[in-house]
Amino acid sequence: MIEDIKKRALHRTAILEGQVRGLAKMIEAEDYCMDIIGQSRAIQKALESLDRLLLENHLRTHVTHMFESGGDDRDQAVAELLKAFDFERR
């Protein structure tokens, strides 16, 4: 994993961990539903941000090598990317 991306991803997971704990406390305290939903949406956006970092790392490392290798490796890279974006064949 690219060191800068790894550092940023670990930082974001630490933030997410705190957000999820906070969400659980909100539910336990029976906070206002719209506030809970707002926190849940913030967590979902933070997860999307983490996904972007992880995808960037995958593209810069594994996918690059897989495309250079060609053949089955290239096909696997394409399948993985389609899966990552929910475009895989069912």
Biopython code that builds the backbone (N, CA, C, O; Angstrom):
import numpy as np
from Bio.PDB.StructureBuilder import StructureBuilder

atoms = [
    (1, "MET", "N", (0.851, -1.175, 0.000)),
    (1, "MET", "CA", (0.000, 0.000, 0.000)),
    (1, "MET", "C", (0.894, 1.235, 0.000)),
    (1, "MET", "O", (1.920, 1.262, 0.679)),
    (2, "ILE", "N", (0.513, 2.237, -0.747)),
    (2, "ILE", "CA", (1.247, 3.490, -0.794)),
    (2, "ILE", "C", (1.187, 4.128, 0.591)),
    (2, "ILE", "O", (0.107, 4.278, 1.163)),
    (3, "GLU", "N", (2.334, 4.499, 1.121)),
    (3, "GLU", "CA", (2.430, 4.936, 2.520)),
    (3, "GLU", "C", (1.516, 6.115, 2.847)),
    (3, "GLU", "O", (0.854, 6.106, 3.885)),
    (4, "ASP", "N", (1.469, 7.124, 1.987)),
    (4, "ASP", "CA", (0.609, 8.286, 2.249)),
    (4, "ASP", "C", (-0.864, 7.892, 2.289)),
    (4, "ASP", "O", (-1.612, 8.353, 3.151)),
    (5, "ILE", "N", (-1.271, 7.049, 1.366)),
    (5, "ILE", "CA", (-2.665, 6.599, 1.332)),
    (5, "ILE", "C", (-2.966, 5.748, 2.557)),
    (5, "ILE", "O", (-4.039, 5.870, 3.149)),
    (6, "LYS", "N", (-2.035, 4.895, 2.940)),
    (6, "LYS", "CA", (-2.228, 4.072, 4.130)),
    (6, "LYS", "C", (-2.431, 4.949, 5.362)),
    (6, "LYS", "O", (-3.334, 4.704, 6.163)),
    (7, "LYS", "N", (-1.596, 5.964, 5.508)),
    (7, "LYS", "CA", (-1.696, 6.865, 6.658)),
    (7, "LYS", "C", (-3.048, 7.575, 6.676)),
    (7, "LYS", "O", (-3.694, 7.665, 7.720)),
    (8, "ARG", "N", (-3.469, 8.077, 5.519)),
    (8, "ARG", "CA", (-4.754, 8.776, 5.440)),
    (8, "ARG", "C", (-5.921, 7.833, 5.681)),
    (8, "ARG", "O", (-6.897, 8.208, 6.332)),
    (9, "ALA", "N", (-5.832, 6.610, 5.163)),
    (9, "ALA", "CA", (-6.906, 5.629, 5.351)),
    (9, "ALA", "C", (-7.033, 5.241, 6.823)),
    (9, "ALA", "O", (-8.146, 5.134, 7.339)),
    (10, "LEU", "N", (-5.918, 5.033, 7.493)),
    (10, "LEU", "CA", (-5.963, 4.691, 8.917)),
    (10, "LEU", "C", (-6.530, 5.842, 9.743)),
    (10, "LEU", "O", (-7.269, 5.617, 10.701)),
    (11, "HIS", "N", (-6.187, 7.064, 9.375)),
    (11, "HIS", "CA", (-6.737, 8.237, 10.067)),
    (11, "HIS", "C", (-8.259, 8.280, 9.895)),
    (11, "HIS", "O", (-8.995, 8.525, 10.851)),
    (12, "ARG", "N", (-8.710, 8.043, 8.682)),
    (12, "ARG", "CA", (-10.157, 8.073, 8.427)),
    (12, "ARG", "C", (-10.881, 6.948, 9.159)),
    (12, "ARG", "O", (-12.003, 7.138, 9.629)),
    (13, "THR", "N", (-10.254, 5.786, 9.260)),
    (13, "THR", "CA", (-10.922, 4.700, 9.994)),
    (13, "THR", "C", (-11.025, 5.027, 11.476)),
    (13, "THR", "O", (-11.997, 4.645, 12.127)),
    (14, "ALA", "N", (-10.039, 5.726, 12.015)),
    (14, "ALA", "CA", (-10.115, 6.138, 13.418)),
    (14, "ALA", "C", (-11.260, 7.123, 13.627)),
    (14, "ALA", "O", (-11.987, 7.040, 14.616)),
    (15, "ILE", "N", (-11.412, 8.045, 12.700)),
    (15, "ILE", "CA", (-12.523, 9.001, 12.774)),
    (15, "ILE", "C", (-13.852, 8.267, 12.664)),
    (15, "ILE", "O", (-14.783, 8.546, 13.418)),
    (16, "LEU", "N", (-13.939, 7.334, 11.729)),
    (16, "LEU", "CA", (-15.166, 6.554, 11.550)),
    (16, "LEU", "C", (-15.515, 5.769, 12.805)),
    (16, "LEU", "O", (-16.682, 5.671, 13.185)),
    (17, "GLU", "N", (-14.508, 5.219, 13.434)),
    (17, "GLU", "CA", (-14.736, 4.458, 14.661)),
    (17, "GLU", "C", (-15.419, 5.334, 15.716)),
    (17, "GLU", "O", (-16.362, 4.901, 16.378)),
    (18, "GLY", "N", (-14.939, 6.552, 15.860)),
    (18, "GLY", "CA", (-15.555, 7.480, 16.806)),
    (18, "GLY", "C", (-16.960, 7.871, 16.393)),
    (18, "GLY", "O", (-17.852, 7.990, 17.233)),
    (19, "GLN", "N", (-17.156, 8.070, 15.103)),
    (19, "GLN", "CA", (-18.489, 8.433, 14.614)),
    (19, "GLN", "C", (-19.497, 7.322, 14.878)),
    (19, "GLN", "O", (-20.630, 7.595, 15.274)),
    (20, "VAL", "N", (-19.098, 6.079, 14.664)),
    (20, "VAL", "CA", (-20.008, 4.953, 14.876)),
    (20, "VAL", "C", (-20.334, 4.807, 16.365)),
    (20, "VAL", "O", (-21.479, 4.542, 16.730)),
    (21, "ARG", "N", (-19.335, 4.979, 17.212)),
    (21, "ARG", "CA", (-19.605, 4.950, 18.661)),
    (21, "ARG", "C", (-20.583, 6.050, 19.047)),
    (21, "ARG", "O", (-21.494, 5.832, 19.846)),
    (22, "GLY", "N", (-20.387, 7.230, 18.474)),
    (22, "GLY", "CA", (-21.304, 8.340, 18.741)),
    (22, "GLY", "C", (-22.714, 8.040, 18.265)),
    (22, "GLY", "O", (-23.686, 8.392, 18.933)),
    (23, "LEU", "N", (-22.830, 7.394, 17.116)),
    (23, "LEU", "CA", (-24.131, 7.015, 16.584)),
    (23, "LEU", "C", (-24.839, 6.048, 17.529)),
    (23, "LEU", "O", (-26.032, 6.190, 17.799)),
    (24, "ALA", "N", (-24.099, 5.073, 18.023)),
    (24, "ALA", "CA", (-24.685, 4.100, 18.957)),
    (24, "ALA", "C", (-25.182, 4.807, 20.219)),
    (24, "ALA", "O", (-26.247, 4.479, 20.740)),
    (25, "LYS", "N", (-24.414, 5.766, 20.699)),
    (25, "LYS", "CA", (-24.831, 6.518, 21.894)),
    (25, "LYS", "C", (-26.099, 7.324, 21.619)),
    (25, "LYS", "O", (-26.976, 7.434, 22.476)),
    (26, "MET", "N", (-26.184, 7.885, 20.415)),
    (26, "MET", "CA", (-27.379, 8.645, 20.038)),
    (26, "MET", "C", (-28.615, 7.744, 20.023)),
    (26, "MET", "O", (-29.685, 8.130, 20.492)),
    (27, "ILE", "N", (-28.449, 6.550, 19.481)),
    (27, "ILE", "CA", (-29.565, 5.598, 19.427)),
    (27, "ILE", "C", (-29.949, 5.180, 20.840)),
    (27, "ILE", "O", (-31.128, 5.148, 21.193)),
    (28, "GLU", "N", (-28.946, 4.863, 21.638)),
    (28, "GLU", "CA", (-29.196, 4.450, 23.024)),
    (28, "GLU", "C", (-29.923, 5.548, 23.805)),
    (28, "GLU", "O", (-30.814, 5.264, 24.604)),
    (29, "ALA", "N", (-29.540, 6.783, 23.570)),
    (29, "ALA", "CA", (-30.154, 7.914, 24.275)),
    (29, "ALA", "C", (-31.487, 8.331, 23.652)),
    (29, "ALA", "O", (-32.159, 9.237, 24.146)),
    (30, "GLU", "N", (-31.856, 7.665, 22.576)),
    (30, "GLU", "CA", (-33.089, 7.971, 21.849)),
    (30, "GLU", "C", (-33.133, 9.430, 21.419)),
    (30, "GLU", "O", (-34.138, 10.116, 21.600)),
    (31, "ASP", "N", (-32.015, 9.896, 20.841)),
    (31, "ASP", "CA", (-31.948, 11.254, 20.306)),
    (31, "ASP", "C", (-32.978, 11.409, 19.186)),
    (31, "ASP", "O", (-33.563, 10.435, 18.712)),
    (32, "TYR", "N", (-33.174, 12.636, 18.790)),
    (32, "TYR", "CA", (-34.111, 12.974, 17.718)),
    (32, "TYR", "C", (-33.720, 12.211, 16.446)),
    (32, "TYR", "O", (-32.560, 12.219, 16.035)),
    (33, "CYS", "N", (-34.693, 11.564, 15.843)),
    (33, "CYS", "CA", (-34.438, 10.682, 14.686)),
    (33, "CYS", "C", (-33.674, 11.383, 13.567)),
    (33, "CYS", "O", (-32.768, 10.795, 12.975)),
    (34, "MET", "N", (-34.024, 12.615, 13.276)),
    (34, "MET", "CA", (-33.351, 13.314, 12.184)),
    (34, "MET", "C", (-31.885, 13.579, 12.517)),
    (34, "MET", "O", (-31.046, 13.613, 11.617)),
    (35, "ASP", "N", (-31.569, 13.765, 13.788)),
    (35, "ASP", "CA", (-30.169, 13.925, 14.183)),
    (35, "ASP", "C", (-29.410, 12.619, 14.001)),
    (35, "ASP", "O", (-28.257, 12.618, 13.568)),
    (36, "ILE", "N", (-30.055, 11.514, 14.330)),
    (36, "ILE", "CA", (-29.431, 10.197, 14.157)),
    (36, "ILE", "C", (-29.200, 9.925, 12.673)),
    (36, "ILE", "O", (-28.135, 9.452, 12.277)),
    (37, "ILE", "N", (-30.196, 10.226, 11.868)),
    (37, "ILE", "CA", (-30.056, 10.034, 10.422)),
    (37, "ILE", "C", (-28.931, 10.908, 9.878)),
    (37, "ILE", "O", (-28.153, 10.464, 9.033)),
    (38, "GLY", "N", (-28.841, 12.137, 10.352)),
    (38, "GLY", "CA", (-27.762, 13.025, 9.916)),
    (38, "GLY", "C", (-26.395, 12.444, 10.240)),
    (38, "GLY", "O", (-25.479, 12.511, 9.421)),
    (39, "GLN", "N", (-26.255, 11.878, 11.423)),
    (39, "GLN", "CA", (-24.985, 11.242, 11.805)),
    (39, "GLN", "C", (-24.720, 10.012, 10.945)),
    (39, "GLN", "O", (-23.586, 9.777, 10.527)),
    (40, "SER", "N", (-25.754, 9.234, 10.684)),
    (40, "SER", "CA", (-25.608, 8.052, 9.845)),
    (40, "SER", "C", (-25.161, 8.446, 8.435)),
    (40, "SER", "O", (-24.292, 7.799, 7.850)),
    (41, "ARG", "N", (-25.750, 9.491, 7.904)),
    (41, "ARG", "CA", (-25.373, 9.956, 6.558)),
    (41, "ARG", "C", (-23.926, 10.447, 6.528)),
    (41, "ARG", "O", (-23.207, 10.227, 5.554)),
    (42, "ALA", "N", (-23.506, 11.116, 7.608)),
    (42, "ALA", "CA", (-22.124, 11.588, 7.691)),
    (42, "ALA", "C", (-21.159, 10.395, 7.680)),
    (42, "ALA", "O", (-20.098, 10.453, 7.058)),
    (43, "ILE", "N", (-21.533, 9.332, 8.363)),
    (43, "ILE", "CA", (-20.707, 8.121, 8.376)),
    (43, "ILE", "C", (-20.640, 7.509, 6.980)),
    (43, "ILE", "O", (-19.575, 7.080, 6.538)),
    (44, "GLN", "N", (-21.767, 7.469, 6.293)),
    (44, "GLN", "CA", (-21.790, 6.907, 4.943)),
    (44, "GLN", "C", (-20.886, 7.715, 4.007)),
    (44, "GLN", "O", (-20.176, 7.139, 3.183)),
    (45, "LYS", "N", (-20.910, 9.040, 4.129)),
    (45, "LYS", "CA", (-20.046, 9.881, 3.303)),
    (45, "LYS", "C", (-18.579, 9.658, 3.654)),
    (45, "LYS", "O", (-17.724, 9.649, 2.768)),
    (46, "ALA", "N", (-18.284, 9.479, 4.932)),
    (46, "ALA", "CA", (-16.916, 9.213, 5.355)),
    (46, "ALA", "C", (-16.444, 7.863, 4.811)),
    (46, "ALA", "O", (-15.284, 7.727, 4.421)),
    (47, "LEU", "N", (-17.326, 6.873, 4.781)),
    (47, "LEU", "CA", (-16.983, 5.576, 4.201)),
    (47, "LEU", "C", (-16.718, 5.695, 2.702)),
    (47, "LEU", "O", (-15.803, 5.060, 2.179)),
    (48, "GLU", "N", (-17.511, 6.501, 2.018)),
    (48, "GLU", "CA", (-17.285, 6.721, 0.588)),
    (48, "GLU", "C", (-15.915, 7.362, 0.355)),
    (48, "GLU", "O", (-15.215, 7.021, -0.598)),
    (49, "SER", "N", (-15.548, 8.279, 1.224)),
    (49, "SER", "CA", (-14.249, 8.920, 1.131)),
    (49, "SER", "C", (-13.127, 7.901, 1.337)),
    (49, "SER", "O", (-12.116, 7.933, 0.635)),
    (50, "LEU", "N", (-13.308, 7.013, 2.289)),
    (50, "LEU", "CA", (-12.339, 5.937, 2.526)),
    (50, "LEU", "C", (-12.261, 5.023, 1.305)),
    (50, "LEU", "O", (-11.172, 4.630, 0.887)),
    (51, "ASP", "N", (-13.407, 4.689, 0.742)),
    (51, "ASP", "CA", (-13.437, 3.846, -0.458)),
    (51, "ASP", "C", (-12.644, 4.484, -1.597)),
    (51, "ASP", "O", (-11.916, 3.795, -2.313)),
    (52, "ARG", "N", (-12.787, 5.799, -1.764)),
    (52, "ARG", "CA", (-12.046, 6.500, -2.824)),
    (52, "ARG", "C", (-10.537, 6.358, -2.610)),
    (52, "ARG", "O", (-9.789, 6.121, -3.558)),
    (53, "LEU", "N", (-10.099, 6.506, -1.360)),
    (53, "LEU", "CA", (-8.671, 6.344, -1.064)),
    (53, "LEU", "C", (-8.195, 4.933, -1.397)),
    (53, "LEU", "O", (-7.151, 4.755, -2.025)),
    (54, "LEU", "N", (-8.959, 3.943, -0.976)),
    (54, "LEU", "CA", (-8.579, 2.551, -1.220)),
    (54, "LEU", "C", (-8.579, 2.232, -2.711)),
    (54, "LEU", "O", (-7.711, 1.505, -3.194)),
    (55, "LEU", "N", (-9.550, 2.774, -3.437)),
    (55, "LEU", "CA", (-9.593, 2.559, -4.879)),
    (55, "LEU", "C", (-8.411, 3.239, -5.552)),
    (55, "LEU", "O", (-7.813, 2.679, -6.470)),
    (56, "GLU", "N", (-8.072, 4.440, -5.101)),
    (56, "GLU", "CA", (-6.907, 5.122, -5.654)),
    (56, "GLU", "C", (-5.658, 4.274, -5.473)),
    (56, "GLU", "O", (-4.865, 4.125, -6.403)),
    (57, "ASN", "N", (-5.482, 3.720, -4.284)),
    (57, "ASN", "CA", (-4.324, 2.865, -4.035)),
    (57, "ASN", "C", (-4.333, 1.653, -4.969)),
    (57, "ASN", "O", (-3.309, 1.294, -5.549)),
    (58, "HIS", "N", (-5.493, 1.039, -5.102)),
    (58, "HIS", "CA", (-5.603, -0.148, -5.958)),
    (58, "HIS", "C", (-5.260, 0.190, -7.410)),
    (58, "HIS", "O", (-4.565, -0.569, -8.085)),
    (59, "LEU", "N", (-5.751, 1.325, -7.877)),
    (59, "LEU", "CA", (-5.469, 1.729, -9.258)),
    (59, "LEU", "C", (-3.988, 2.023, -9.466)),
    (59, "LEU", "O", (-3.409, 1.642, -10.484)),
    (60, "ARG", "N", (-3.382, 2.698, -8.501)),
    (60, "ARG", "CA", (-1.982, 3.095, -8.636)),
    (60, "ARG", "C", (-1.015, 1.923, -8.464)),
    (60, "ARG", "O", (0.131, 2.001, -8.905)),
    (61, "THR", "N", (-1.455, 0.863, -7.843)),
    (61, "THR", "CA", (-0.551, -0.257, -7.582)),
    (61, "THR", "C", (-0.971, -1.492, -8.368)),
    (61, "THR", "O", (-0.412, -1.782, -9.426)),
    (62, "HIS", "N", (-1.930, -2.196, -7.861)),
    (62, "HIS", "CA", (-2.306, -3.492, -8.440)),
    (62, "HIS", "C", (-2.819, -3.407, -9.875)),
    (62, "HIS", "O", (-2.376, -4.165, -10.738)),
    (63, "VAL", "N", (-3.739, -2.499, -10.133)),
    (63, "VAL", "CA", (-4.345, -2.438, -11.474)),
    (63, "VAL", "C", (-3.296, -2.081, -12.520)),
    (63, "VAL", "O", (-3.296, -2.628, -13.623)),
    (64, "THR", "N", (-2.411, -1.169, -12.171)),
    (64, "THR", "CA", (-1.345, -0.792, -13.100)),
    (64, "THR", "C", (-0.540, -2.020, -13.517)),
    (64, "THR", "O", (-0.294, -2.236, -14.704)),
    (65, "HIS", "N", (-0.135, -2.815, -12.544)),
    (65, "HIS", "CA", (0.655, -4.014, -12.838)),
    (65, "HIS", "C", (-0.163, -5.058, -13.592)),
    (65, "HIS", "O", (0.349, -5.737, -14.482)),
    (66, "MET", "N", (-1.427, -5.178, -13.230)),
    (66, "MET", "CA", (-2.279, -6.169, -13.888)),
    (66, "MET", "C", (-2.479, -5.823, -15.366)),
    (66, "MET", "O", (-2.475, -6.712, -16.218)),
    (67, "PHE", "N", (-2.654, -4.531, -15.671)),
    (67, "PHE", "CA", (-2.818, -4.132, -17.068)),
    (67, "PHE", "C", (-1.517, -4.331, -17.841)),
    (67, "PHE", "O", (-1.534, -4.732, -19.005)),
    (68, "GLU", "N", (-0.392, -4.048, -17.187)),
    (68, "GLU", "CA", (0.894, -4.257, -17.847)),
    (68, "GLU", "C", (1.132, -5.735, -18.152)),
    (68, "GLU", "O", (1.736, -6.075, -19.169)),
    (69, "SER", "N", (0.653, -6.611, -17.264)),
    (69, "SER", "CA", (0.819, -8.058, -17.474)),
    (69, "SER", "C", (-0.037, -8.555, -18.621)),
    (69, "SER", "O", (0.353, -9.470, -19.346)),
    (70, "GLY", "N", (-1.209, -7.950, -18.787)),
    (70, "GLY", "CA", (-2.105, -8.343, -19.867)),
    (70, "GLY", "C", (-2.804, -9.662, -19.589)),
    (70, "GLY", "O", (-2.750, -10.186, -18.476)),
    (71, "GLY", "N", (-3.454, -10.186, -20.602)),
    (71, "GLY", "CA", (-4.115, -11.489, -20.527)),
    (71, "GLY", "C", (-5.110, -11.606, -19.399)),
    (71, "GLY", "O", (-5.943, -10.723, -19.196)),
    (72, "ASP", "N", (-5.020, -12.715, -18.654)),
    (72, "ASP", "CA", (-5.956, -12.993, -17.565)),
    (72, "ASP", "C", (-5.863, -11.951, -16.455)),
    (72, "ASP", "O", (-6.868, -11.603, -15.835)),
    (73, "ASP", "N", (-4.643, -11.452, -16.207)),
    (73, "ASP", "CA", (-4.490, -10.423, -15.171)),
    (73, "ASP", "C", (-5.268, -9.163, -15.532)),
    (73, "ASP", "O", (-5.921, -8.552, -14.686)),
    (74, "ARG", "N", (-5.184, -8.791, -16.796)),
    (74, "ARG", "CA", (-5.925, -7.607, -17.260)),
    (74, "ARG", "C", (-7.419, -7.835, -17.127)),
    (74, "ARG", "O", (-8.144, -6.952, -16.669)),
    (75, "ASP", "N", (-7.883, -9.001, -17.519)),
    (75, "ASP", "CA", (-9.301, -9.340, -17.402)),
    (75, "ASP", "C", (-9.754, -9.305, -15.945)),
    (75, "ASP", "O", (-10.857, -8.851, -15.643)),
    (76, "GLN", "N", (-8.899, -9.786, -15.046)),
    (76, "GLN", "CA", (-9.234, -9.768, -13.623)),
    (76, "GLN", "C", (-9.346, -8.325, -13.117)),
    (76, "GLN", "O", (-10.244, -8.007, -12.337)),
    (77, "ALA", "N", (-8.441, -7.461, -13.559)),
    (77, "ALA", "CA", (-8.483, -6.055, -13.144)),
    (77, "ALA", "C", (-9.788, -5.408, -13.599)),
    (77, "ALA", "O", (-10.422, -4.680, -12.835)),
    (78, "VAL", "N", (-10.182, -5.669, -14.822)),
    (78, "VAL", "CA", (-11.439, -5.120, -15.342)),
    (78, "VAL", "C", (-12.617, -5.636, -14.522)),
    (78, "VAL", "O", (-13.499, -4.862, -14.150)),
    (79, "ALA", "N", (-12.639, -6.936, -14.237)),
    (79, "ALA", "CA", (-13.728, -7.526, -13.450)),
    (79, "ALA", "C", (-13.779, -6.906, -12.051)),
    (79, "ALA", "O", (-14.859, -6.617, -11.537)),
    (80, "GLU", "N", (-12.609, -6.705, -11.439)),
    (80, "GLU", "CA", (-12.575, -6.102, -10.097)),
    (80, "GLU", "C", (-13.120, -4.679, -10.109)),
    (80, "GLU", "O", (-13.864, -4.284, -9.211)),
    (81, "LEU", "N", (-12.750, -3.922, -11.120)),
    (81, "LEU", "CA", (-13.239, -2.538, -11.201)),
    (81, "LEU", "C", (-14.744, -2.496, -11.438)),
    (81, "LEU", "O", (-15.448, -1.669, -10.859)),
    (82, "LEU", "N", (-15.224, -3.378, -12.279)),
    (82, "LEU", "CA", (-16.669, -3.448, -12.497)),
    (82, "LEU", "C", (-17.387, -3.818, -11.203)),
    (82, "LEU", "O", (-18.450, -3.274, -10.905)),
    (83, "LYS", "N", (-16.816, -4.730, -10.443)),
    (83, "LYS", "CA", (-17.401, -5.133, -9.171)),
    (83, "LYS", "C", (-17.382, -3.968, -8.177)),
    (83, "LYS", "O", (-18.354, -3.741, -7.456)),
    (84, "ALA", "N", (-16.281, -3.243, -8.147)),
    (84, "ALA", "CA", (-16.155, -2.107, -7.221)),
    (84, "ALA", "C", (-17.230, -1.056, -7.473)),
    (84, "ALA", "O", (-17.669, -0.375, -6.546)),
    (85, "PHE", "N", (-17.650, -0.926, -8.719)),
    (85, "PHE", "CA", (-18.676, 0.053, -9.068)),
    (85, "PHE", "C", (-20.051, -0.572, -9.263)),
    (85, "PHE", "O", (-20.951, 0.057, -9.819)),
    (86, "ASP", "N", (-20.212, -1.821, -8.802)),
    (86, "ASP", "CA", (-21.474, -2.553, -8.904)),
    (86, "ASP", "C", (-21.953, -2.723, -10.336)),
    (86, "ASP", "O", (-23.157, -2.736, -10.592)),
    (87, "PHE", "N", (-21.011, -2.855, -11.280)),
    (87, "PHE", "CA", (-21.362, -3.075, -12.672)),
    (87, "PHE", "C", (-21.101, -4.512, -13.113)),
    (87, "PHE", "O", (-21.198, -4.833, -14.297)),
    (88, "GLU", "N", (-20.766, -5.380, -12.146)),
    (88, "GLU", "CA", (-20.413, -6.747, -12.511)),
    (88, "GLU", "C", (-21.606, -7.472, -13.127)),
    (88, "GLU", "O", (-22.762, -7.156, -12.845)),
    (89, "ARG", "N", (-21.300, -8.432, -13.959)),
    (89, "ARG", "CA", (-22.355, -9.227, -14.589)),
    (89, "ARG", "C", (-22.930, -10.188, -13.562)),
    (89, "ARG", "O", (-22.198, -10.779, -12.768)),
    (90, "ARG", "N", (-24.214, -10.334, -13.586)),
    (90, "ARG", "CA", (-24.876, -11.227, -12.631)),
    (90, "ARG", "C", (-25.382, -12.451, -13.327)),
    (90, "ARG", "O", (-25.970, -13.325, -12.690)),
]
sb = StructureBuilder()
sb.init_structure("model")
sb.init_model(0)
sb.init_chain("A")
sb.init_seg("    ")
for serial, (resi, resn, name, xyz) in enumerate(atoms, 1):
    if name == "N":
        sb.init_residue(resn, " ", resi, " ")
    sb.init_atom(name, np.array(xyz, "f"), 0.0, 1.0, " ", f" {name:<3s}", serial, name[0])
structure = sb.get_structure()
